[in-house]
Structures are given as structure tokens and as C-alpha cells.
Amino acid sequence: MGDKANAHPGAAGRATAADHPASVRNVVLVGHSGSGKTTLVEALALTAGAVNRAGRVEDGGTVSDYDEIEHRQQRSVQLSLVPVEWGGYKINILDTPGYADFVGELRAGLRAADAALFVVSASDGVDGSTRMVWEECAAVGMPRAIVVTHLESARADFDDMTRICAEAFGADDPDAVLPLYLPLHGAPGPDGHAPVTGLTGLLTQKLFDYSSGERKESEPSPDQLPAIEEARNRLIEGIIAESEDETLMDRYLGGEEIDLKTLVEDLERAVARGTFFPVLAAAPAADGAKQGLGTVELLELVTGGFPTPLEREAPGVTTVDGRPRELKLCDPDGPLVAEVVKTASDPYVGRVSLVRVFSGTLRPDATVHVSGHGLADRGHEDHDVDERIGALSAPFGKQQRTLSHCIAGDLACVAKLNRAETGDTLSAKDDPLLMEPWEMPDPLLPLAIQAHSKADEDKLSQGLGRLVAEDPTMRLEQNQDTHQVVLWCLGEAHADVALERLRNRYGVQVDVVPHKVSLRETFAGRSAGRGRHVKQSGGHGQFAICAIEVEPLPGGSGIEFVDKVVGGAVPRQFIPSVEKGVRAQAAKGIAAGHPLIDVRITLLDGKAHSVDSSDAAFQTAGALALREAAADATIHLLEPVVEVTVLVGDDYVGSVMSDLSGRRGRVVGTEQTVGGRTLVRAEVPEIEIGRYAVDLRSLSHGTARFDRKYARHEPMPPQIAERVREQTQSTA
């Protein structure tokens, strides 16, 4: 790490295929939008010698945020892999979007990585969504470190940010969140702000000056030592508290000087175990500089303190029929088990899959088994196919650098897997396996779309299929009740990116239309109707008469048909015909065109003709009878009610409950949970929560989550029902 006596030398930078899992480090960058993750990735790539100037590869492109959508929106919208080499290690840096709408990309990065760097801005602090991701990582024991950026801001205060990070991330043990370095400030400028020009290593008590554009080491002056000593003692105590050597603390408190090598080794072990979380500082390189401030220290932390793939417990593996399968941990010679963590479409090479190999070795032109299960509810059919993969490559901006192989623990891009989707498992064709899927958030913002033209209609299905194959956080729905195509997204920005990709990547123009909910109709009371279908137009005529009675039933009863005909008024062979006609009319609706439910329809009487009666005639008569019964009755419009569960910080509980009440919701209970959060349960009409994914995020400043599931249909208030009927008539 940065406090080792000798820093790792940088390696000029083309990432190659790793030869052993111990030489690989997979690290994901996590942080809110605008915290500086992408800038940090580019600074690390520059220091590692992978780029010729800040953020630029040899062809002039950037190593991250190279998608045209990212350029237009000025923010990351997808997971990016930037592999670099440093001191004999291959580091796969995974840059994730910070905006909440793209949390699916973040989850993919967490799946592919073995450790996480949390990037926080010294000018913005730690937001609620970053705290929630920290808790997710803590739940699975992922090692973490914290990087403070934007130190050049006039409001930046590294000491204050360290305290904030300890409060936000060290709830159980604040002394496990401590800085390894202190900023070294230069002369104050005209505004009185003293820029950060270097770092002071607390363990080695060395100064690392970056003011020349390259890291230079020196000794501190005597007047600097007292400030260093206080922070150093606290750091040493924090490291020793996590040491596996229980005698170390007693020796230290007894006045024994603990040697640097022991401290560094204990620090590295504590970081790798996920029990100590160092705080570092970083800044991008100035024009012409070879290294950005703190980047050498970060690379040393990643290579020295973060775990190897050999130390990570792999997700569960089964055969495709569900039988558990034991695998040796991260064995390059074991059976092939790899996972598609991201899928993208390239206009020149087609589908490109970013793959993490957990066991075995992946080689170009091999035939593999592609298995995808468990996402049928999101528009993904289960599939098990054999495919021949194309070339293996390491991405670097828009470039693809060819790899000879990809061993267990490493990541690579695989070309031409035409059936592979995000989350799929790759395995040997003669030993097909399936990995346990990672948790993905439910998309809860509906986007109803329709093709703009006939030409777009022909391409829409294929474009949507590719879109959901790339992004499993989207769900495609063909609603049979409303006859709408609905793309369920995580938020407005997510929806905007989906529309832009349809338009620019797949050449499909779509129009966004108002989303409809699945309404129903029912009778408010008893009613009777008589259906008469008599026609005589020469030749074979049509004759069918039936009398019915309709009465409402409790919610959830559906449609019940009862035969009470006596004396053969309706011949037995035509009673099923009446039922068929009644049910067909009920499915079409009787007042506003919505399906009829929760009624009992009783056939009481009728007439038939020995020649002219037929199945079709009695179907028509049954439908007419139901329509006549509806004309003389009060018809209730029923709306779907959903059970909403909101997990929200205690500070926002009152606002959330008030907002739900304003949506005609009924709060049915609250429950206190860990971490200062409350679970709020409510029943809310679905028509009122179409944009709840967006509104809740605004209401809770991005700290709340919600789930929903269908509960039942119940009568809509008369004034709202009337408005819906008027809208239906105006669009008919």
C-alpha cells in the first residue's frame, strides 16, 4: 500500500490476459452522481500508463463514458470496464453510474467485483443512496475503502469529510473508518484557499508531493510531526484492534514500537476481510502531469489490500435442472462457470457480452452452453442453447484489445453470443451449469409506447427484445386487458435512455402514450335482461330467446353461471351456448368497455325453434340479454388496488404517509426496522401511483424504496369513475 517502504512501480499499460487469479484485482467504483468516479478512473489509468493524457487512449477517445448517450447526457448511464496493469497486477476497474435510475448497472458491477471503492465528494458529502449501497456491501462482507474527491473545492475539508464518513459508514465501529493519509496543502491563493498539493503517509510519516505532476517522496519537517502523530496513533490503534494477533494491543499500550511491516500486513488483512475501511484522497492530474494526486496510493491499496478472486466465495451453482454443484474456489483448471454481467450491442461486431469467469478458463472460438433462467416475468424466456463464442477482448474506451484467454477470476468481453443476455451463465457444453442470479431491483415506472409508423411497428418487437436482453432491470409487458405495450423502468432517466437507444441504436421511432390500468366493471345490484335474436331472411333463419337475472357477488368471485331453466324452454344442448355468449360479452365489457367480474348470471327461461335455433343464435341471445340487464342497472367501475410497502428513513415517515393518504391510500401498518428506517404498508389505487417511483425518490431524497403487488379490484369513487368514462368516450 501507499505506506509501504517501496511503492509498486507503474507498468505501461495495455491490459493483457492474466495468468493466475492471485494477480487479478476486481474493484468497483461506487458513489452518487457527480462524485467524480469517472474522472478518478481516468486518473488511475493515466498513472498506470494506460493512457497518454488524462482520460485519453491512443485514438483520442476516453476510457470511460464513451457511449454517445453518455456524452449527450453528461453522465454515466452504464457499467464500464477499464483494465489496467500496475506492479505486475491486472486491475479490472468497474465504473458504475451514480444516478439511482441505473442501479441495475451498479448491481452488475458489484457482482463482478471483489471489493468496492466508495467515492465521495468533499463538497457534497455522503448521500442516502450511497449509505444504502454501503449497507448492501456490508451484508455480504465485501471489502471497502473510501476515496474523497473534489478537494480543490473552496468548501472542501478533508478532516470534516473523514468525520462524516465515519458517521455514515462506521455505525458499528467508527474507529474502523480512518484516513491512511492527510492532505498536504500548498500556499493559499488570492481567495485564501490553500490547494492540496500532496499527501502525508501516517504510517511511514513520509510526504508524497504531487505538485510537480509526479509523485515525489520526502521527510516531514519537525513542526509537521505533532499533527501527524495524533492521527497516526489513532490509525495504529484502529489497525491493531482488527489484528488477528490479540497480544499486539497490549504490547502497543505497554509502549512497544510496532514495526511498520507488521502494521502494513495487519492493515492489508483487515481491509481484505472487510473489517477496516481506509479513507484516502484523490484528485485528477493537471494538464501535462503524469500522475494525479493520490492515485499511486490508491493503486497500492487495490493491489496490496484488496482481496484476490481466490478469497471470494463464488455464488451458488446448480445443474440446469436444479441439483446443487460443488466447485473448487476460482480454479482455472476446473469446469467452466462464467456469468454475463453486462450485454451491449455494437453496430459493427453485434452483441458484446462482458463476462466474469468464476471457474475454468474461457478461450476464443470455444463452444459453450448458454443458460438463462428465472426472468420470465421480465420478458426473458428461459433458454438453454449451445453457442460458439467469437473473439475475447479487453475493452478500453471504444477499443477492443484481443485476449488469448480469460482465466477464473478475470473479466473479458465476448463477441457474437447472439442468445446470451445479462445474467446468463456460460459453461461447458457437455457439463451445463447455472449460477444463482443476483438480486435486481423491480422496475416500477410504467412507460406505455406504440410504434410511430407501420415501418416502426415491424421493427418494434425486435428492438424491445434486444433492449430487455441488455438490461434485466427493464420489464416488457404486453398487457392483454389494455392492449398496450408497456416498458417498466426504474425512473425517468432510465426511460429516456431506453427511448434513445430504441431510436438511435435500433432505428425504431416510438410514441409515448398515457399508461392505462386494468379496470373492471360489476353490477351494483340485481337486474334482469331478455335477449331476443330472431331473424328470418329466407332459407335457414335464426331463433333464440333467453331470460337471465344478474346479481353481484363478493370481490374475487369472478363470473358464476347458473342454469335454472325448467321444462326444456331452452334445449339442453344450447345452455352452454348461452353461457358462452354471456361470458364473451362479459369479457368485452358492458358499460365502459372493461371486463365484467364478480357477478352471478342465472338463466331462467327462453324459447327455441326446432329448425332455426343454433349455437350461434343462443350465443348472440345471451350477449343481448346481458347488455339489456346492464342498461337497467347501476354499473360500478372497479379499479385495481395494490399493496404498497415503503422502506423509508424515520425522518421521512410522516411525509410518506401523508403523501399516500393524498393518493387515496389507506395506511394499514408501520414497522420499525434496523438502521433508523420504518416499513410503511398501505393499500393504494393503482391509478394513483403511476409515477410513484419518481415522486417517492423526490420526497425522500433518494433514500426510500418501495414494492407493490396486486391486492384486489374495488369500486372507484363515482366522480372519478365518471371522469374515466368521459375520457374513454372521448378517445373511442
C-alpha positions in Angstrom: 0.0 0.0 0.0 1.0 3.6 -0.1 2.7 3.3 3.3 5.0 0.5 2.2 8.6 1.4 2.2 8.8 0.9 -1.6 6.0 1.8 -3.9 5.0 -0.6 -6.6 6.4 0.7 -10.0 3.9 1.6 -12.6 3.6 -0.6 -15.7 3.0 0.8 -19.1 -0.4 0.0 -19.7 -2.0 -2.4 -22.1 -4.0 -4.9 -20.1 -3.3 -8.5 -21.1 -4.8 -11.8 -20.2 -4.0 -12.7 -16.5 -2.1 -16.0 -15.9 -3.2 -16.6 -12.3 -6.1 -15.4 -10.2 -3.7 -14.1 -7.5 -2.5 -11.4 -9.9 -6.1 -10.1 -10.6 -7.9 -7.4 -8.7 -11.6 -6.6 -9.5 -12.7 -3.3 -8.0 -16.0 -1.4 -8.5 -16.3 2.3 -8.0 -19.5 3.4 -6.2 -20.8 6.8 -5.4 -23.5 9.4 -6.1 -23.8 11.1 -9.5 -21.2 13.9 -9.7 -18.9 12.4 -7.1 -16.0 12.1 -9.6 -15.9 8.3 -10.2 -15.3 8.5 -14.0 -12.6 11.3 -13.5 -10.9 9.1 -10.9 -10.9 6.1 -13.3 -9.2 8.2 -15.9 -6.7 9.4 -13.4 -5.9 5.9 -12.3 -5.5 4.8 -16.0 -3.1 7.7 -16.6 -1.0 6.8 -13.5 -0.9 3.2 -14.6 0.4 4.3 -18.0 -2.7 3.1 -19.9 -3.4 6.4 -21.4 -1.3 9.1 -22.9 -3.0 12.0 -21.1 -5.9 12.4 -18.7 -8.7 10.1 -19.8 -7.5 9.6 -23.3 -6.5 6.5 -25.1 -4.3 6.3 -28.1 -7.0 7.0 -30.6 -8.1 10.1 -28.7 -11.2 8.5 -27.1 -11.9 8.3 -23.4 -11.6 5.2 -21.3 -15.0 5.7 -19.7 -18.3 7.3 -20.6 -17.6 6.7 -24.3 -21.2 6.0 -25.3 -22.9 8.7 -27.3 -25.8 8.8 -24.9 -23.4 9.5 -22.0 -21.8 12.3 -24.0 -25.2 13.9 -24.6 -26.5 13.5 -21.1 -23.1 14.3 -19.4 -23.3 11.4 -17.0 -22.6 7.7 -16.8 -25.6 5.5 -17.7 -23.9 2.1 -18.0 -21.3 -0.1 -16.4 -17.8 0.4 -17.9 -14.7 -1.8 -17.5 -11.3 -0.2 -17.6 -8.5 -2.8 -17.2 -5.0 -1.5 -16.3 -1.7 -3.1 -15.1 0.2 -1.9 -12.1 3.2 -3.5 -10.5 2.6 -6.9 -12.0 -1.1 -7.0 -11.2 -4.0 -6.7 -13.5 -6.7 -4.4 -12.1 -10.2 -4.5 -13.6 -11.7 -1.2 -12.7 -15.5 -1.2 -13.0 -17.0 2.3 -13.2 -20.7 2.4 -12.3 -23.4 5.1 -12.8 -24.2 7.2 -9.7 -27.7 8.1 -10.7 -30.4 6.0 -9.0 -32.2 5.1 -12.2 -29.2 2.9 -13.3 -28.8 0.9 -10.1 -29.0 -2.2 -12.2 -25.6 -1.3 -13.7 -24.3 -0.8 -10.2 -25.6 -4.2 -9.1 -23.9 -5.8 -12.1 -20.6 -4.1 -11.1 -20.9 -5.3 -7.5 -21.5 -8.9 -8.8 -18.4 -8.7 -11.0 -16.1 -7.1 -8.4 -14.4 -8.5 -5.2 -14.0 -5.1 -3.5 -15.5 -1.6 -3.7 -14.1 1.9 -3.7 -16.7 4.4 -2.4 -16.2 7.7 -4.0 -17.5 10.7 -2.0 -17.2 14.4 -2.9 -15.7 16.7 -0.3 -18.1 19.4 -1.5 -21.3 17.3 -1.4 -20.8 14.8 1.4 -22.5 11.4 1.6 -26.0 10.9 0.3 -28.6 8.4 1.4 -28.4 6.2 -1.6 -24.6 5.8 -1.1 -25.3 4.7 2.5 -27.8 2.1 1.3 -25.2 0.6 -1.1 -22.7 0.5 1.7 -25.1 -1.5 3.8 -25.7 -3.9 0.9 -21.9 -4.4 0.7 -21.7 -4.9 4.4 -24.4 -7.5 4.4 -22.3 -9.7 2.1 -19.0 -8.8 3.7 -17.5 -7.0 0.6 -14.2 -5.2 1.4 -14.5 -1.5 1.0 -12.4 1.7 1.0 -13.4 5.4 0.7 -11.9 7.9 -1.6 -12.5 11.6 -1.1 -12.6 13.7 -4.3 -13.1 17.4 -5.2 -10.5 18.5 -2.7 -9.9 21.6 -4.9 -13.3 22.9 -3.9 -13.3 26.0 -1.7 -15.6 24.2 0.7 -13.5 21.0 0.8 -12.4 19.9 4.3 -10.8 16.5 4.4 -10.9 16.2 8.2 -14.6 17.1 8.2 -15.3 14.6 5.4 -13.4 11.9 7.3 -15.7 12.5 10.3 -18.8 12.4 8.1 -17.6 9.1 6.5 -17.1 7.6 10.0 -20.6 8.6 11.0 -22.1 7.4 7.7 -20.2 4.2 7.3 -18.9 3.3 10.7 -22.1 2.9 12.7 -20.9 -0.2 14.4 -17.3 0.9 14.8 -16.3 4.5 13.9 -12.6 3.6 14.6 -12.8 1.2 11.6 -13.1 4.2 9.2 -9.9 6.1 9.4 -7.6 8.0 7.0 -4.3 6.5 5.8 -3.1 9.9 4.6 -3.6 13.5 5.5 -3.7 16.2 2.7 -0.6 18.4 2.3 -1.5 22.0 1.5 0.3 24.5 -0.6 0.4 28.2 -0.3 -3.0 29.9 -0.1 -4.3 31.6 -3.3 -5.9 35.0 -3.7 -9.2 33.6 -2.4 -7.5 32.3 0.7 -8.0 28.7 -0.3 -4.8 26.5 0.1 -4.7 23.9 -2.6 -3.9 20.2 -1.8 -0.5 19.5 -3.3 0.3 16.2 -1.7 -0.3 13.6 1.0 1.3 12.7 4.3 1.6 9.0 4.9 0.6 8.4 8.5 2.3 5.0 9.0 5.6 5.8 7.3 5.5 9.5 8.2 6.6 10.4 4.7 5.4 13.2 2.5 4.3 12.5 -1.1 4.3 15.7 -3.1 2.4 15.8 -6.4 2.8 19.5 -7.2 5.3 18.8 -10.0 2.9 16.5 -11.7 4.7 13.4 -10.5 4.9 11.8 -7.0 8.0 12.7 -5.0 8.8 11.4 -1.6 10.4 13.5 1.2 10.7 13.7 5.0 8.3 15.9 7.1 9.7 19.0 8.9 9.8 18.9 12.7 6.9 21.3 13.0 4.7 18.9 11.0 5.3 15.9 13.2 2.9 16.7 16.1 -0.1 16.9 13.8 0.9 13.7 12.1 1.5 11.9 15.4 -2.1 12.3 16.8 -3.7 10.9 13.6 -1.0 8.2 13.4 -1.7 6.9 16.9 -5.4 6.7 16.3 -4.8 4.8 13.0 -2.4 2.4 14.6 -4.9 1.7 17.4 -7.6 1.1 14.7 -5.4 -1.3 12.8 -4.3 -3.2 15.9 -7.9 -3.5 17.1 -8.6 -5.5 13.9 -5.4 -7.6 14.2 -5.5 -11.4 14.4 -2.7 -11.1 17.0 -4.5 -10.4 20.2 -1.3 -9.6 22.1 -0.5 -6.7 19.8 -2.7 -4.2 21.5 -1.2 -5.0 24.9 2.3 -4.6 23.5 1.4 -1.3 21.9 -0.3 0.1 25.0 2.8 -1.0 27.0 4.9 1.3 25.0 6.3 -1.2 22.4 7.0 0.3 19.0 5.2 -1.9 16.5 7.3 -2.3 13.3 5.9 -0.9 10.0 5.9 -4.3 8.3 3.6 -5.8 10.9 1.2 -2.8 10.8 1.0 -2.8 7.0 0.4 -6.6 6.9 -2.3 -6.3 9.6 -3.9 -3.4 7.7 -4.0 -5.3 4.5 -5.6 -8.3 6.1 -8.2 -6.2 7.9 -9.1 -4.4 4.6 -9.3 -7.7 2.7 -11.6 -9.2 5.4 -13.9 -6.2 5.2 -13.4 -5.1 8.9 -11.3 -2.0 8.3 -12.2 0.8 5.8 -9.4 3.2 5.0 -10.1 6.7 3.8 -7.9 8.2 1.1 -7.9 11.3 -1.1 -7.5 11.7 -4.8 -7.6 14.4 -7.5 -7.2 14.3 -11.3 -3.9 15.1 -12.9 -3.3 18.6 -14.2 -2.5 19.1 -17.8 0.8 17.7 -18.7 1.1 15.8 -15.3 2.0 12.1 -15.3 0.1 11.3 -12.1 -3.0 12.5 -10.3 -2.8 13.2 -6.6 -3.4 10.1 -4.5 -3.6 7.7 -7.5 -0.4 5.8 -6.6 -1.7 5.3 -3.1 -5.0 4.1 -4.4 -3.3 1.6 -6.8 -1.2 0.3 -4.0 -4.2 -0.1 -1.8 -6.0 -2.1 -4.5 -3.1 -4.4 -5.2 -1.9 -4.8 -1.6 -5.1 -4.5 0.4 -8.0 -5.7 -1.7 -8.6 -9.5 -1.9 -7.8 -11.7 -4.8 -10.5 -13.6 -6.6 -9.2 -16.7 -4.7 -10.5 -15.1 -1.5 -14.1 -14.6 -2.7 -16.8 -17.2 -2.2 -18.5 -17.8 -5.5 -22.2 -17.6 -5.9 -24.2 -20.9 -5.7 -24.0 -23.2 -8.7 -26.5 -25.9 -9.8 -27.1 -28.1 -12.8 -29.7 -26.7 -15.2 -32.3 -29.0 -13.5 -31.6 -27.5 -10.1 -29.3 -30.0 -8.4 -26.5 -28.3 -6.3 -23.0 -28.5 -7.6 -19.8 -28.0 -5.6 -16.9 -26.3 -7.3 -13.3 -25.7 -6.2 -12.9 -22.0 -5.5 -11.7 -20.0 -8.5 -9.8 -22.8 -10.2 -8.6 -22.0 -13.7 -8.4 -25.8 -14.4 -11.9 -26.5 -13.1 -15.1 -26.8 -15.0 -16.1 -23.6 -16.9 -18.5 -21.4 -15.0 -18.8 -17.8 -16.2 -21.5 -15.1 -15.9 -22.7 -12.4 -18.3 -22.7 -9.3 -16.1 -23.5 -6.9 -19.0 -24.7 -7.1 -22.6 -24.3 -4.4 -25.2 -24.9 -4.1 -28.9 -22.1 -2.8 -31.1 -23.0 -1.5 -34.6 -20.0 -3.3 -36.1 -19.5 -6.5 -34.2 -23.1 -7.1 -32.9 -23.8 -8.3 -29.4 -20.9 -8.0 -26.9 -21.1 -9.7 -23.5 -19.0 -8.6 -20.5 -18.2 -11.8 -18.7 -16.8 -12.6 -15.2 -15.2 -16.1 -15.1 -15.7 -17.8 -11.7 -14.2 -21.2 -12.6 -12.2 -22.7 -15.5 -10.7 -20.8 -18.5 -12.6 -19.2 -21.3 -11.0 -19.4 -24.8 -11.8 -17.9 -28.2 -13.8 -19.9 -30.7 -14.9 -22.4 -28.0 -18.5 -23.8 -27.9 -20.2 -23.0 -24.6 -23.6 -23.7 -23.1 -25.6 -20.5 -22.5 -28.2 -20.9 -19.8 -30.7 -18.2 -18.7 -33.5 -18.9 -16.1 -35.8 -17.1 -13.8 -36.5 -13.8 -15.6 -39.7 -14.8 -17.4 -41.7 -12.2 -15.6 -39.5 -9.5 -17.2 -39.9 -10.6 -20.7 -37.0 -13.0 -20.8 -37.8 -16.6 -21.8 -35.8 -19.4 -20.2 -33.2 -20.7 -22.6 -30.5 -23.4 -22.8 -28.5 -23.3 -26.0 -25.0 -24.1 -27.2 -23.2 -21.2 -28.9 -19.7 -20.7 -30.3 -18.1 -17.6 -28.9 -16.1 -15.2 -31.0 -13.0 -13.3 -30.0 -12.1 -12.4 -26.4 -11.1 -8.9 -25.7 -10.3 -6.3 -23.0 -12.3 -3.1 -23.5 -10.6 0.2 -23.4 -12.9 3.0 -24.4 -14.1 2.2 -27.9 -11.1 0.0 -28.5 -11.2 -3.8 -28.0 -7.8 -5.3 -27.2 -7.6 -9.0 -28.2 -7.0 -11.6 -25.4 -5.7 -15.1 -25.8 -7.8 -16.5 -22.9 -9.6 -15.5 -19.7 -9.0 -17.4 -16.5 -11.1 -17.8 -13.4 -11.2 -14.5 -11.5 -10.7 -12.3 -14.6 -13.1 -10.4 -16.8 -13.3 -10.2 -20.6 -15.6 -9.2 -23.4 -17.0 -12.0 -25.6 -18.2 -11.3 -29.1 -21.1 -12.9 -31.0 -23.0 -14.7 -28.3 -26.3 -14.0 -30.0 -28.6 -15.6 -27.4 -26.7 -14.6 -24.3 -28.4 -12.0 -22.0 -27.3 -10.2 -18.9 -27.4 -12.6 -16.0 -26.9 -15.7 -18.1 -24.4 -18.5 -17.2 -21.7 -19.8 -19.6 -20.5 -23.3 -19.0 -19.1 -26.3 -20.9 -21.5 -27.7 -23.4 -21.0 -31.2 -22.0 -21.4 -30.0 -18.4 -24.1 -27.3 -18.4 -24.4 -25.4 -15.2 -26.4 -22.5 -13.8 -25.3 -19.7 -11.4 -27.6 -18.3 -8.7 -28.9 -15.0 -10.0 -28.1 -11.7 -8.3 -30.8 -9.5 -6.9 -32.1 -6.9 -9.3 -34.5 -4.1 -8.4 -38.0 -4.2 -9.7 -38.9 -1.6 -12.3 -41.9 0.3 -11.1 -42.3 3.2 -13.5 -44.6 2.2 -16.5 -43.8 3.6 -20.0 -46.6 2.8 -22.4 -45.4 3.1 -26.0 -46.6 2.4 -29.6 -44.9 2.3 -32.9 -44.8 5.7 -34.7 -45.4 4.2 -38.1 -46.0 0.9 -39.8 -42.3 0.6 -40.6 -41.5 1.1 -36.9 -44.2 -1.5 -36.0 -42.3 -4.1 -37.9 -39.1 -3.4 -36.0 -40.5 -2.7 -32.6 -40.6 -6.3 -31.3 -37.0 -7.0 -32.2 -35.8 -3.7 -30.8 -37.6 -4.2 -27.5 -36.3 -7.8 -27.3 -32.7 -6.5 -27.6 -33.3 -3.7 -25.1 -34.5 -6.0 -22.3 -31.8 -8.6 -23.1 -29.2 -5.9 -22.3 -30.9 -4.6 -19.2 -32.8 -7.0 -17.0 -33.9 -4.2 -14.8 -36.4 -3.4 -17.5 -39.6 -5.4 -17.8 -41.5 -5.8 -21.0 -45.3 -6.3 -20.7 -47.9 -6.9 -23.4 -51.0 -6.0 -21.4 -53.9 -8.2 -22.5 -56.5 -6.0 -20.9 -55.4 -2.6 -22.1 -53.7 -3.8 -25.3 -50.8 -1.6 -24.5 -47.0 -2.4 -24.8 -45.5 -1.3 -21.5 -41.8 -0.9 -20.8 -41.4 -0.9 -17.0 -38.4 1.2 -16.0 -36.6 2.4 -12.8 -37.2 6.1 -13.3 -37.5 8.9 -15.9 -33.8 8.9 -16.8 -33.9 5.1 -17.3 -36.9 5.6 -19.6 -35.2 8.4 -21.5 -32.2 6.2 -22.2 -34.4 3.3 -23.3 -36.2 5.5 -25.8 -33.0 7.0 -27.1 -31.5 3.5 -27.6 -34.6 2.4 -29.5 -34.4 5.4 -31.7 -30.6 5.6 -32.3 -29.3 2.1 -31.8 -32.2 0.1 -33.2 -33.8 2.6 -35.6 -37.3 2.4 -34.0 -39.4 5.5 -33.5 -42.0 5.2 -30.8 -44.6 7.4 -29.3 -45.2 7.6 -25.6 -48.9 7.3 -24.7 -50.8 7.6 -21.4 -50.5 4.4 -19.4 -53.8 2.6 -18.7 -54.6 0.5 -15.7 -56.7 -2.6 -15.9 -60.2 -1.5 -14.9 -63.2 -3.8 -14.3 -67.0 -3.5 -14.2 -69.6 -5.1 -12.0 -73.3 -4.8 -11.2 -74.3 -2.7 -8.1 -77.5 -4.7 -7.6 -79.9 -7.2 -9.1 -81.1 -6.8 -12.6 -82.8 -8.8 -15.3 -82.5 -8.9 -19.1 -84.1 -10.7 -22.0 -82.1 -11.5 -25.2 -84.1 -12.0 -28.3 -82.3 -12.9 -31.5 -84.9 -13.7 -34.2 -84.2 -13.3 -37.9 -86.0 -14.7 -40.9 -84.4 -13.7 -44.2 -85.4 -16.6 -46.5 -83.9 -20.0 -46.1 -82.4 -21.0 -42.8 -83.3 -18.4 -40.1 -82.0 -17.7 -36.6 -84.1 -18.0 -33.5 -83.1 -17.8 -29.8 -84.7 -16.1 -26.8 -83.3 -16.3 -23.2 -84.1 -14.5 -20.0 -81.5 -14.0 -17.3 -81.0 -12.5 -13.9 -77.7 -10.9 -12.8 -76.7 -10.3 -9.2 -73.4 -9.0 -7.6 -71.0 -11.3 -5.8 -68.2 -10.6 -3.3 -64.9 -9.4 -4.7 -62.7 -12.2 -6.3 -65.7 -14.4 -7.2 -65.3 -14.0 -11.0 -68.3 -14.9 -13.1 -70.7 -17.6 -12.0 -73.2 -19.1 -14.4 -76.3 -20.9 -13.1 -78.9 -22.8 -15.1 -82.4 -22.7 -13.7 -84.4 -23.5 -16.8 -87.3 -25.8 -16.3 -89.4 -27.7 -18.8 -86.9 -27.6 -21.6 -87.6 -24.0 -22.5 -84.0 -23.8 -23.7 -82.9 -27.2 -25.0 -80.0 -28.7 -23.0 -77.6 -28.5 -26.0 -78.0 -24.7 -26.2 -77.5 -23.9 -22.5 -73.6 -24.0 -22.9 -74.2 -21.6 -25.9 -76.0 -19.1 -23.7 -73.1 -19.3 -21.2 -70.5 -18.9 -23.9 -72.3 -15.8 -25.2 -72.7 -14.3 -21.8 -69.0 -14.8 -20.9 -67.9 -13.4 -24.2 -69.9 -10.2 -23.7 -68.6 -10.0 -20.1 -65.0 -10.1 -21.4 -65.8 -7.2 -23.7 -67.5 -5.1 -21.0 -71.0 -3.7 -20.7 -70.6 0.0 -19.9 -67.2 1.4 -20.5 -65.5 -1.5 -22.3 -63.9 -3.1 -19.3 -64.3 -6.8 -18.4 -67.2 -7.7 -16.1 -66.4 -9.6 -12.9 -67.9 -10.7 -9.6 -71.5 -11.5 -10.7 -73.8 -14.5 -10.8 -75.7 -14.8 -14.1 -78.8 -17.1 -13.8 -80.5 -18.4 -16.9 -84.3 -18.6 -16.0 -86.2 -19.1 -19.2 -86.1 -18.9 -23.0 -87.5 -20.2 -26.3 -86.2 -22.2 -29.1 -87.2 -23.2 -32.6 -86.9 -26.8 -33.9 -85.2 -25.6 -37.1 -83.9 -22.1 -36.7 -82.3 -22.4 -33.3 -78.5 -22.8 -33.3 -75.4 -22.5 -31.1 -74.6 -19.1 -32.7 -78.1 -17.8 -32.2 -78.1 -18.6 -28.5 -74.7 -17.1 -28.1 -76.0 -13.9 -29.5 -79.1 -14.0 -27.4 -77.1 -14.5 -24.2 -74.9 -11.4 -25.1 -78.0 -9.3 -25.8 -79.6 -10.4 -22.5 -76.6 -9.3 -20.5 -76.5 -5.9 -22.3 -80.2 -5.4 -21.6 -79.7 -6.2 -17.9 -76.8 -3.7 -17.7 -78.9 -1.0 -19.3 -81.4 -1.1 -16.4 -78.8 -1.4 -13.7 -76.2 0.7 -11.9 -72.8 -0.4 -13.1 -69.8 0.1 -10.8 -66.3 0.8 -12.3 -63.7 -1.2 -10.4 -60.1 -0.1 -10.1 -57.1 -2.2 -9.1 -55.8 -1.7 -5.6 -52.2 -2.6 -4.8 -50.4 -3.3 -1.6 -47.5 -0.8 -1.3 -44.6 -1.4 1.1 -42.3 1.6 1.6 -39.0 1.3 3.4 -38.1 4.8 4.4 -35.9 6.7 6.9 -37.6 7.7 10.1 -37.2 11.4 9.1 -39.5 11.0 6.1 -42.1 8.7 7.5 -44.6 11.5 8.1 -44.2 12.9 4.6 -44.6 9.4 3.1 -47.7 8.6 5.0 -49.3 12.0 4.2 -48.4 11.6 0.5 -50.0 8.1 0.4 -53.2 9.4 2.0 -53.3 12.1 -0.6 -53.3 9.3 -3.2 -56.5 7.8 -1.7 -54.3 5.3 0.1 -55.0 3.6 3.4 -52.1 3.1 5.7 -52.6 -0.4 7.2 -49.5 -0.5 9.4 -45.9 0.5 10.2 -43.0 -1.5 11.5 -39.7 -0.2 12.8 -36.6 -1.8 11.2 -32.9 -1.6 11.7 -30.8 1.4 10.6 -33.3 4.1 11.6 -35.9 3.0 9.0 -39.6 2.3 9.0 -41.6 -0.1 6.9 -44.9 1.6 5.9 -47.6 -0.7 4.5 -50.6 0.8 2.6 -53.3 0.0 0.1 -53.4 2.4 -2.8 -55.4 2.6 -6.0 -53.1 1.7 -8.9 -54.2 4.7 -10.9 -52.7 6.9 -8.2 -49.2 5.5 -8.2 -48.2 5.5 -11.9 -45.3 8.0 -11.1 -44.7 6.9 -7.5 -41.2 5.7 -8.4 -40.3 9.3 -9.3 -42.3 11.1 -6.6 -41.0 8.9 -3.7 -37.4 9.5 -4.8 -38.0 13.2 -4.7 -39.9 13.0 -1.4 -37.3 11.0 0.4 -34.2 12.5 -1.3 -33.5 9.1 -2.9 -33.4 7.2 0.4 -36.7 5.2 0.2 -37.6 2.1 -1.7 -41.0 0.6 -2.3 -42.5 -2.7 -3.6 -46.0 -3.3 -4.8 -48.3 -6.2 -5.6 -51.9 -6.6 -6.7 -54.4 -6.9 -3.9 -57.9 -6.7 -5.5 -60.3 -4.6 -7.5 -62.8 -2.4 -5.7 -65.4 0.3 -6.7 -64.0 3.6 -7.9 -65.4 6.8 -6.4 -68.3 8.0 -8.5 -66.7 11.3 -9.5 -63.5 9.6 -10.6 -65.4 6.9 -12.4 -67.4 9.4 -14.3 -64.2 11.2 -15.4 -62.8 7.9 -16.6 -65.9 7.2 -18.6 -65.8 10.6 -20.2 -62.2 10.1 -21.2 -63.0 6.6 -22.6 -65.8 8.1 -24.7 -63.7 11.0 -26.0 -60.9 8.6 -27.2 -63.3 6.0 -28.6 
